[in-house]
Amino acid sequence: MTGWQTLWTWTLGLSVVLFFTVEIVVVIGGAGDIKSMLKSLREHTAEDATDSRAP
């Protein structure tokens, strides 16, 4: 029984480590995407504001 318990303990531990690794990669990559999206939205808003002021 101890062999199976050890196997599943290591499997669970490895799964948790891999999950957190993927989570960190997604958060770091997503932060860059959100930053670029906000920059694009600001530029688009500035263009719209400029266009609405023109006669």
CHARMM-style PDB file with segment names, atoms N, HN, CA, C and O in Angstrom:
ATOM      1  N   MET     1       0.813  -1.196   0.000  1.00  0.00      PROA
ATOM      2  CA  MET     1       0.000   0.000   0.000  1.00  0.00      PROA
ATOM      3  C   MET     1       0.859   1.263   0.000  1.00  0.00      PROA
ATOM      4  O   MET     1       0.459   2.271  -0.582  1.00  0.00      PROA
ATOM      5  N   THR     2       1.995   1.233   0.621  1.00  0.00      PROA
ATOM      6  HN  THR     2       2.320   0.414   1.094  1.00  0.00      PROA
ATOM      7  CA  THR     2       2.866   2.395   0.697  1.00  0.00      PROA
ATOM      8  C   THR     2       3.404   2.774  -0.681  1.00  0.00      PROA
ATOM      9  O   THR     2       3.592   3.957  -0.965  1.00  0.00      PROA
ATOM     10  N   GLY     3       3.649   1.805  -1.520  1.00  0.00      PROA
ATOM     11  HN  GLY     3       3.496   0.844  -1.289  1.00  0.00      PROA
ATOM     12  CA  GLY     3       4.134   2.091  -2.875  1.00  0.00      PROA
ATOM     13  C   GLY     3       3.123   2.883  -3.678  1.00  0.00      PROA
ATOM     14  O   GLY     3       3.480   3.856  -4.343  1.00  0.00      PROA
ATOM     15  N   TRP     4       1.850   2.473  -3.622  1.00  0.00      PROA
ATOM     16  HN  TRP     4       1.560   1.684  -3.082  1.00  0.00      PROA
ATOM     17  CA  TRP     4       0.799   3.188  -4.333  1.00  0.00      PROA
ATOM     18  C   TRP     4       0.605   4.591  -3.768  1.00  0.00      PROA
ATOM     19  O   TRP     4       0.399   5.549  -4.514  1.00  0.00      PROA
ATOM     20  N   GLN     5       0.671   4.699  -2.472  1.00  0.00      PROA
ATOM     21  HN  GLN     5       0.838   3.921  -1.866  1.00  0.00      PROA
ATOM     22  CA  GLN     5       0.508   6.001  -1.826  1.00  0.00      PROA
ATOM     23  C   GLN     5       1.626   6.953  -2.239  1.00  0.00      PROA
ATOM     24  O   GLN     5       1.382   8.130  -2.503  1.00  0.00      PROA
ATOM     25  N   THR     6       2.831   6.446  -2.292  1.00  0.00      PROA
ATOM     26  HN  THR     6       3.029   5.490  -2.077  1.00  0.00      PROA
ATOM     27  CA  THR     6       3.973   7.256  -2.724  1.00  0.00      PROA
ATOM     28  C   THR     6       3.819   7.681  -4.184  1.00  0.00      PROA
ATOM     29  O   THR     6       4.076   8.834  -4.530  1.00  0.00      PROA
ATOM     30  N   LEU     7       3.402   6.748  -5.033  1.00  0.00      PROA
ATOM     31  HN  LEU     7       3.194   5.811  -4.752  1.00  0.00      PROA
ATOM     32  CA  LEU     7       3.204   7.052  -6.449  1.00  0.00      PROA
ATOM     33  C   LEU     7       2.183   8.168  -6.626  1.00  0.00      PROA
ATOM     34  O   LEU     7       2.435   9.117  -7.368  1.00  0.00      PROA
ATOM     35  N   TRP     8       1.046   8.073  -5.966  1.00  0.00      PROA
ATOM     36  HN  TRP     8       0.841   7.301  -5.364  1.00  0.00      PROA
ATOM     37  CA  TRP     8      -0.003   9.078  -6.127  1.00  0.00      PROA
ATOM     38  C   TRP     8       0.376  10.399  -5.461  1.00  0.00      PROA
ATOM     39  O   TRP     8      -0.039  11.461  -5.924  1.00  0.00      PROA
ATOM     40  N   THR     9       1.139  10.350  -4.404  1.00  0.00      PROA
ATOM     41  HN  THR     9       1.475   9.487  -4.027  1.00  0.00      PROA
ATOM     42  CA  THR     9       1.609  11.579  -3.773  1.00  0.00      PROA
ATOM     43  C   THR     9       2.536  12.336  -4.719  1.00  0.00      PROA
ATOM     44  O   THR     9       2.407  13.549  -4.883  1.00  0.00      PROA
ATOM     45  N   TRP    10       3.466  11.622  -5.336  1.00  0.00      PROA
ATOM     46  HN  TRP    10       3.571  10.637  -5.202  1.00  0.00      PROA
ATOM     47  CA  TRP    10       4.374  12.261  -6.288  1.00  0.00      PROA
ATOM     48  C   TRP    10       3.622  12.758  -7.523  1.00  0.00      PROA
ATOM     49  O   TRP    10       3.930  13.822  -8.059  1.00  0.00      PROA
ATOM     50  N   THR    11       2.633  11.979  -7.970  1.00  0.00      PROA
ATOM     51  HN  THR    11       2.382  11.114  -7.535  1.00  0.00      PROA
ATOM     52  CA  THR    11       1.837  12.386  -9.129  1.00  0.00      PROA
ATOM     53  C   THR    11       1.076  13.674  -8.828  1.00  0.00      PROA
ATOM     54  O   THR    11       1.059  14.593  -9.646  1.00  0.00      PROA
ATOM     55  N   LEU    12       0.454  13.739  -7.669  1.00  0.00      PROA
ATOM     56  HN  LEU    12       0.468  12.992  -7.004  1.00  0.00      PROA
ATOM     57  CA  LEU    12      -0.264  14.948  -7.267  1.00  0.00      PROA
ATOM     58  C   LEU    12       0.694  16.129  -7.132  1.00  0.00      PROA
ATOM     59  O   LEU    12       0.390  17.223  -7.607  1.00  0.00      PROA
ATOM     60  N   GLY    13       1.827  15.928  -6.504  1.00  0.00      PROA
ATOM     61  HN  GLY    13       2.074  15.039  -6.119  1.00  0.00      PROA
ATOM     62  CA  GLY    13       2.809  17.001  -6.345  1.00  0.00      PROA
ATOM     63  C   GLY    13       3.299  17.531  -7.682  1.00  0.00      PROA
ATOM     64  O   GLY    13       3.411  18.742  -7.873  1.00  0.00      PROA
ATOM     65  N   LEU    14       3.592  16.625  -8.605  1.00  0.00      PROA
ATOM     66  HN  LEU    14       3.502  15.641  -8.449  1.00  0.00      PROA
ATOM     67  CA  LEU    14       4.045  17.024  -9.936  1.00  0.00      PROA
ATOM     68  C   LEU    14       2.950  17.795 -10.670  1.00  0.00      PROA
ATOM     69  O   LEU    14       3.226  18.787 -11.345  1.00  0.00      PROA
ATOM     70  N   SER    15       1.717  17.337 -10.536  1.00  0.00      PROA
ATOM     71  HN  SER    15       1.493  16.531  -9.988  1.00  0.00      PROA
ATOM     72  CA  SER    15       0.595  18.025 -11.182  1.00  0.00      PROA
ATOM     73  C   SER    15       0.443  19.448 -10.652  1.00  0.00      PROA
ATOM     74  O   SER    15       0.200  20.374 -11.426  1.00  0.00      PROA
ATOM     75  N   VAL    16       0.583  19.627  -9.358  1.00  0.00      PROA
ATOM     76  HN  VAL    16       0.780  18.875  -8.729  1.00  0.00      PROA
ATOM     77  CA  VAL    16       0.469  20.962  -8.764  1.00  0.00      PROA
ATOM     78  C   VAL    16       1.594  21.862  -9.271  1.00  0.00      PROA
ATOM     79  O   VAL    16       1.348  23.017  -9.619  1.00  0.00      PROA
ATOM     80  N   VAL    17       2.800  21.358  -9.314  1.00  0.00      PROA
ATOM     81  HN  VAL    17       2.999  20.419  -9.031  1.00  0.00      PROA
ATOM     82  CA  VAL    17       3.934  22.153  -9.799  1.00  0.00      PROA
ATOM     83  C   VAL    17       3.737  22.539 -11.263  1.00  0.00      PROA
ATOM     84  O   VAL    17       3.980  23.687 -11.635  1.00  0.00      PROA
ATOM     85  N   LEU    18       3.302  21.603 -12.092  1.00  0.00      PROA
ATOM     86  HN  LEU    18       3.104  20.670 -11.790  1.00  0.00      PROA
ATOM     87  CA  LEU    18       3.073  21.903 -13.504  1.00  0.00      PROA
ATOM     88  C   LEU    18       1.939  22.906 -13.681  1.00  0.00      PROA
ATOM     89  O   LEU    18       2.021  23.788 -14.536  1.00  0.00      PROA
ATOM     90  N   PHE    19       0.886  22.781 -12.883  1.00  0.00      PROA
ATOM     91  HN  PHE    19       0.820  22.065 -12.189  1.00  0.00      PROA
ATOM     92  CA  PHE    19      -0.227  23.729 -12.959  1.00  0.00      PROA
ATOM     93  C   PHE    19       0.249  25.142 -12.650  1.00  0.00      PROA
ATOM     94  O   PHE    19      -0.071  26.078 -13.382  1.00  0.00      PROA
ATOM     95  N   PHE    20       1.007  25.304 -11.577  1.00  0.00      PROA
ATOM     96  HN  PHE    20       1.268  24.544 -10.982  1.00  0.00      PROA
ATOM     97  CA  PHE    20       1.488  26.636 -11.219  1.00  0.00      PROA
ATOM     98  C   PHE    20       2.464  27.178 -12.255  1.00  0.00      PROA
ATOM     99  O   PHE    20       2.502  28.387 -12.484  1.00  0.00      PROA
ATOM    100  N   THR    21       3.248  26.319 -12.880  1.00  0.00      PROA
ATOM    101  HN  THR    21       3.218  25.337 -12.694  1.00  0.00      PROA
ATOM    102  CA  THR    21       4.153  26.757 -13.942  1.00  0.00      PROA
ATOM    103  C   THR    21       3.368  27.305 -15.123  1.00  0.00      PROA
ATOM    104  O   THR    21       3.686  28.372 -15.649  1.00  0.00      PROA
ATOM    105  N   VAL    22       2.345  26.575 -15.535  1.00  0.00      PROA
ATOM    106  HN  VAL    22       2.086  25.708 -15.107  1.00  0.00      PROA
ATOM    107  CA  VAL    22       1.506  27.037 -16.643  1.00  0.00      PROA
ATOM    108  C   VAL    22       0.798  28.330 -16.258  1.00  0.00      PROA
ATOM    109  O   VAL    22       0.688  29.242 -17.078  1.00  0.00      PROA
ATOM    110  N   GLU    23       0.321  28.419 -15.034  1.00  0.00      PROA
ATOM    111  HN  GLU    23       0.411  27.678 -14.368  1.00  0.00      PROA
ATOM    112  CA  GLU    23      -0.368  29.624 -14.575  1.00  0.00      PROA
ATOM    113  C   GLU    23       0.543  30.844 -14.630  1.00  0.00      PROA
ATOM    114  O   GLU    23       0.110  31.917 -15.049  1.00  0.00      PROA
ATOM    115  N   ILE    24       1.782  30.696 -14.217  1.00  0.00      PROA
ATOM    116  HN  ILE    24       2.134  29.824 -13.877  1.00  0.00      PROA
ATOM    117  CA  ILE    24       2.743  31.803 -14.245  1.00  0.00      PROA
ATOM    118  C   ILE    24       3.009  32.236 -15.680  1.00  0.00      PROA
ATOM    119  O   ILE    24       3.060  33.433 -15.964  1.00  0.00      PROA
ATOM    120  N   VAL    25       3.178  31.283 -16.584  1.00  0.00      PROA
ATOM    121  HN  VAL    25       3.137  30.311 -16.353  1.00  0.00      PROA
ATOM    122  CA  VAL    25       3.424  31.612 -17.994  1.00  0.00      PROA
ATOM    123  C   VAL    25       2.226  32.361 -18.578  1.00  0.00      PROA
ATOM    124  O   VAL    25       2.402  33.338 -19.306  1.00  0.00      PROA
ATOM    125  N   VAL    26       1.022  31.912 -18.267  1.00  0.00      PROA
ATOM    126  HN  VAL    26       0.880  31.118 -17.676  1.00  0.00      PROA
ATOM    127  CA  VAL    26      -0.179  32.562 -18.795  1.00  0.00      PROA
ATOM    128  C   VAL    26      -0.330  33.978 -18.230  1.00  0.00      PROA
ATOM    129  O   VAL    26      -0.692  34.899 -18.962  1.00  0.00      PROA
ATOM    130  N   VAL    27      -0.061  34.154 -16.953  1.00  0.00      PROA
ATOM    131  HN  VAL    27       0.233  33.406 -16.358  1.00  0.00      PROA
ATOM    132  CA  VAL    27      -0.187  35.477 -16.341  1.00  0.00      PROA
ATOM    133  C   VAL    27       0.825  36.444 -16.945  1.00  0.00      PROA
ATOM    134  O   VAL    27       0.478  37.585 -17.250  1.00  0.00      PROA
ATOM    135  N   ILE    28       2.051  36.015 -17.119  1.00  0.00      PROA
ATOM    136  HN  ILE    28       2.334  35.089 -16.871  1.00  0.00      PROA
ATOM    137  CA  ILE    28       3.079  36.888 -17.692  1.00  0.00      PROA
ATOM    138  C   ILE    28       2.746  37.231 -19.146  1.00  0.00      PROA
ATOM    139  O   ILE    28       2.847  38.390 -19.547  1.00  0.00      PROA
ATOM    140  N   GLY    29       2.354  36.240 -19.926  1.00  0.00      PROA
ATOM    141  HN  GLY    29       2.272  35.298 -19.600  1.00  0.00      PROA
ATOM    142  CA  GLY    29       1.985  36.488 -21.325  1.00  0.00      PROA
ATOM    143  C   GLY    29       0.730  37.338 -21.432  1.00  0.00      PROA
ATOM    144  O   GLY    29       0.643  38.214 -22.292  1.00  0.00      PROA
ATOM    145  N   GLY    30      -0.232  37.088 -20.574  1.00  0.00      PROA
ATOM    146  HN  GLY    30      -0.162  36.377 -19.875  1.00  0.00      PROA
ATOM    147  CA  GLY    30      -1.477  37.843 -20.597  1.00  0.00      PROA
ATOM    148  C   GLY    30      -1.284  39.290 -20.205  1.00  0.00      PROA
ATOM    149  O   GLY    30      -1.975  40.165 -20.728  1.00  0.00      PROA
ATOM    150  N   ALA    31      -0.367  39.564 -19.306  1.00  0.00      PROA
ATOM    151  HN  ALA    31       0.194  38.854 -18.882  1.00  0.00      PROA
ATOM    152  CA  ALA    31      -0.109  40.942 -18.888  1.00  0.00      PROA
ATOM    153  C   ALA    31       0.365  41.780 -20.070  1.00  0.00      PROA
ATOM    154  O   ALA    31      -0.052  42.927 -20.228  1.00  0.00      PROA
ATOM    155  N   GLY    32       1.228  41.216 -20.893  1.00  0.00      PROA
ATOM    156  HN  GLY    32       1.567  40.284 -20.765  1.00  0.00      PROA
ATOM    157  CA  GLY    32       1.689  41.929 -22.088  1.00  0.00      PROA
ATOM    158  C   GLY    32       0.556  42.173 -23.072  1.00  0.00      PROA
ATOM    159  O   GLY    32       0.478  43.238 -23.684  1.00  0.00      PROA
ATOM    160  N   ASP    33      -0.327  41.186 -23.225  1.00  0.00      PROA
ATOM    161  HN  ASP    33      -0.264  40.321 -22.728  1.00  0.00      PROA
ATOM    162  CA  ASP    33      -1.470  41.336 -24.125  1.00  0.00      PROA
ATOM    163  C   ASP    33      -2.428  42.412 -23.631  1.00  0.00      PROA
ATOM    164  O   ASP    33      -2.926  43.211 -24.423  1.00  0.00      PROA
ATOM    165  N   ILE    34      -2.687  42.437 -22.341  1.00  0.00      PROA
ATOM    166  HN  ILE    34      -2.282  41.788 -21.698  1.00  0.00      PROA
ATOM    167  CA  ILE    34      -3.590  43.439 -21.781  1.00  0.00      PROA
ATOM    168  C   ILE    34      -2.995  44.830 -21.929  1.00  0.00      PROA
ATOM    169  O   ILE    34      -3.702  45.789 -22.239  1.00  0.00      PROA
ATOM    170  N   LYS    35      -1.690  44.933 -21.707  1.00  0.00      PROA
ATOM    171  HN  LYS    35      -1.115  44.154 -21.456  1.00  0.00      PROA
ATOM    172  CA  LYS    35      -1.006  46.217 -21.860  1.00  0.00      PROA
ATOM    173  C   LYS    35      -1.140  46.739 -23.291  1.00  0.00      PROA
ATOM    174  O   LYS    35      -1.443  47.914 -23.497  1.00  0.00      PROA
ATOM    175  N   SER    36      -0.917  45.871 -24.276  1.00  0.00      PROA
ATOM    176  HN  SER    36      -0.671  44.916 -24.109  1.00  0.00      PROA
ATOM    177  CA  SER    36      -1.022  46.297 -25.669  1.00  0.00      PROA
ATOM    178  C   SER    36      -2.468  46.605 -26.042  1.00  0.00      PROA
ATOM    179  O   SER    36      -2.707  47.514 -26.837  1.00  0.00      PROA
ATOM    180  N   MET    37      -3.447  45.873 -25.489  1.00  0.00      PROA
ATOM    181  HN  MET    37      -3.253  45.135 -24.843  1.00  0.00      PROA
ATOM    182  CA  MET    37      -4.846  46.142 -25.763  1.00  0.00      PROA
ATOM    183  C   MET    37      -5.239  47.524 -25.229  1.00  0.00      PROA
ATOM    184  O   MET    37      -5.917  48.287 -25.918  1.00  0.00      PROA
ATOM    185  N   LEU    38      -4.816  47.844 -24.006  1.00  0.00      PROA
ATOM    186  HN  LEU    38      -4.266  47.224 -23.446  1.00  0.00      PROA
ATOM    187  CA  LEU    38      -5.140  49.149 -23.427  1.00  0.00      PROA
ATOM    188  C   LEU    38      -4.502  50.283 -24.230  1.00  0.00      PROA
ATOM    189  O   LEU    38      -5.115  51.333 -24.420  1.00  0.00      PROA
ATOM    190  N   LYS    39      -3.281  50.069 -24.696  1.00  0.00      PROA
ATOM    191  HN  LYS    39      -2.783  49.216 -24.542  1.00  0.00      PROA
ATOM    192  CA  LYS    39      -2.615  51.080 -25.522  1.00  0.00      PROA
ATOM    193  C   LYS    39      -3.396  51.297 -26.814  1.00  0.00      PROA
ATOM    194  O   LYS    39      -3.596  52.436 -27.238  1.00  0.00      PROA
ATOM    195  N   SER    40      -3.831  50.220 -27.432  1.00  0.00      PROA
ATOM    196  HN  SER    40      -3.668  49.295 -27.088  1.00  0.00      PROA
ATOM    197  CA  SER    40      -4.602  50.311 -28.666  1.00  0.00      PROA
ATOM    198  C   SER    40      -5.934  51.018 -28.432  1.00  0.00      PROA
ATOM    199  O   SER    40      -6.363  51.830 -29.252  1.00  0.00      PROA
ATOM    200  N   LEU    41      -6.588  50.709 -27.313  1.00  0.00      PROA
ATOM    201  HN  LEU    41      -6.240  50.050 -26.646  1.00  0.00      PROA
ATOM    202  CA  LEU    41      -7.862  51.366 -26.998  1.00  0.00      PROA
ATOM    203  C   LEU    41      -7.673  52.863 -26.773  1.00  0.00      PROA
ATOM    204  O   LEU    41      -8.500  53.664 -27.210  1.00  0.00      PROA
ATOM    205  N   ARG    42      -6.593  53.246 -26.096  1.00  0.00      PROA
ATOM    206  HN  ARG    42      -5.922  52.596 -25.741  1.00  0.00      PROA
ATOM    207  CA  ARG    42      -6.319  54.673 -25.880  1.00  0.00      PROA
ATOM    208  C   ARG    42      -6.088  55.391 -27.212  1.00  0.00      PROA
ATOM    209  O   ARG    42      -6.599  56.490 -27.426  1.00  0.00      PROA
ATOM    210  N   GLU    43      -5.316  54.766 -28.103  1.00  0.00      PROA
ATOM    211  HN  GLU    43      -4.901  53.873 -27.929  1.00  0.00      PROA
ATOM    212  CA  GLU    43      -5.058  55.366 -29.413  1.00  0.00      PROA
ATOM    213  C   GLU    43      -6.355  55.501 -30.207  1.00  0.00      PROA
ATOM    214  O   GLU    43      -6.598  56.528 -30.841  1.00  0.00      PROA
ATOM    215  N   HSD    44      -7.172  54.478 -30.169  1.00  0.00      PROA
ATOM    216  HN  HSD    44      -6.975  53.643 -29.654  1.00  0.00      PROA
ATOM    217  CA  HSD    44      -8.438  54.499 -30.903  1.00  0.00      PROA
ATOM    218  C   HSD    44      -9.365  55.580 -30.348  1.00  0.00      PROA
ATOM    219  O   HSD    44     -10.035  56.278 -31.108  1.00  0.00      PROA
ATOM    220  N   THR    45      -9.402  55.714 -29.034  1.00  0.00      PROA
ATOM    221  HN  THR    45      -8.857  55.147 -28.416  1.00  0.00      PROA
ATOM    222  CA  THR    45     -10.230  56.747 -28.404  1.00  0.00      PROA
ATOM    223  C   THR    45      -9.732  58.132 -28.776  1.00  0.00      PROA
ATOM    224  O   THR    45     -10.537  59.027 -29.036  1.00  0.00      PROA
ATOM    225  N   ALA    46      -8.432  58.324 -28.806  1.00  0.00      PROA
ATOM    226  HN  ALA    46      -7.779  57.597 -28.595  1.00  0.00      PROA
ATOM    227  CA  ALA    46      -7.862  59.613 -29.178  1.00  0.00      PROA
ATOM    228  C   ALA    46      -8.193  59.943 -30.640  1.00  0.00      PROA
ATOM    229  O   ALA    46      -8.488  61.094 -30.961  1.00  0.00      PROA
ATOM    230  N   GLU    47      -8.147  58.950 -31.517  1.00  0.00      PROA
ATOM    231  HN  GLU    47      -7.907  58.015 -31.256  1.00  0.00      PROA
ATOM    232  CA  GLU    47      -8.502  59.173 -32.930  1.00  0.00      PROA
ATOM    233  C   GLU    47      -9.968  59.544 -33.067  1.00  0.00      PROA
ATOM    234  O   GLU    47     -10.317  60.443 -33.832  1.00  0.00      PROA
ATOM    235  N   ASP    48     -10.830  58.848 -32.324  1.00  0.00      PROA
ATOM    236  HN  ASP    48     -10.546  58.118 -31.703  1.00  0.00      PROA
ATOM    237  CA  ASP    48     -12.264  59.149 -32.376  1.00  0.00      PROA
ATOM    238  C   ASP    48     -12.556  60.558 -31.871  1.00  0.00      PROA
ATOM    239  O   ASP    48     -13.390  61.269 -32.431  1.00  0.00      PROA
ATOM    240  N   ALA    49     -11.867  60.949 -30.818  1.00  0.00      PROA
ATOM    241  HN  ALA    49     -11.189  60.371 -30.363  1.00  0.00      PROA
ATOM    242  CA  ALA    49     -12.066  62.291 -30.261  1.00  0.00      PROA
ATOM    243  C   ALA    49     -11.608  63.347 -31.251  1.00  0.00      PROA
ATOM    244  O   ALA    49     -12.249  64.389 -31.380  1.00  0.00      PROA
ATOM    245  N   THR    50     -10.525  63.100 -31.944  1.00  0.00      PROA
ATOM    246  HN  THR    50     -10.004  62.253 -31.839  1.00  0.00      PROA
ATOM    247  CA  THR    50     -10.011  64.033 -32.943  1.00  0.00      PROA
ATOM    248  C   THR    50     -10.972  64.120 -34.127  1.00  0.00      PROA
ATOM    249  O   THR    50     -11.226  65.212 -34.635  1.00  0.00      PROA
ATOM    250  N   ASP    51     -11.505  62.988 -34.569  1.00  0.00      PROA
ATOM    251  HN  ASP    51     -11.299  62.101 -34.156  1.00  0.00      PROA
ATOM    252  CA  ASP    51     -12.433  62.963 -35.695  1.00  0.00      PROA
ATOM    253  C   ASP    51     -13.751  63.666 -35.366  1.00  0.00      PROA
ATOM    254  O   ASP    51     -14.340  64.303 -36.240  1.00  0.00      PROA
ATOM    255  N   SER    52     -14.210  63.564 -34.152  1.00  0.00      PROA
ATOM    256  HN  SER    52     -13.731  63.046 -33.443  1.00  0.00      PROA
ATOM    257  CA  SER    52     -15.494  64.179 -33.790  1.00  0.00      PROA
ATOM    258  C   SER    52     -15.371  65.702 -33.655  1.00  0.00      PROA
ATOM    259  O   SER    52     -16.374  66.409 -33.752  1.00  0.00      PROA
ATOM    260  N   ARG    53     -14.173  66.207 -33.438  1.00  0.00      PROA
ATOM    261  HN  ARG    53     -13.358  65.633 -33.360  1.00  0.00      PROA
ATOM    262  CA  ARG    53     -13.966  67.657 -33.314  1.00  0.00      PROA
ATOM    263  C   ARG    53     -13.897  68.335 -34.673  1.00  0.00      PROA
ATOM    264  O   ARG    53     -14.166  69.532 -34.783  1.00  0.00      PROA
ATOM    265  N   ALA    54     -13.539  67.587 -35.705  1.00  0.00      PROA
ATOM    266  HN  ALA    54     -13.321  66.615 -35.616  1.00  0.00      PROA
ATOM    267  CA  ALA    54     -13.400  68.188 -37.026  1.00  0.00      PROA
ATOM    268  C   ALA    54     -14.779  68.559 -37.567  1.00  0.00      PROA
ATOM    269  O   ALA    54     -15.743  67.816 -37.380  1.00  0.00      PROA
ATOM    270  N   PRO    55     -14.873  69.722 -38.245  1.00  0.00      PROA
ATOM    271  CA  PRO    55     -16.171  70.158 -38.788  1.00  0.00      PROA
ATOM    272  C   PRO    55     -16.618  69.357 -39.970  1.00  0.00      PROA
ATOM    273  OT1 PRO    55     -17.688  69.615 -40.522  1.00  0.00      PROA
TER     274      PRO     55
END
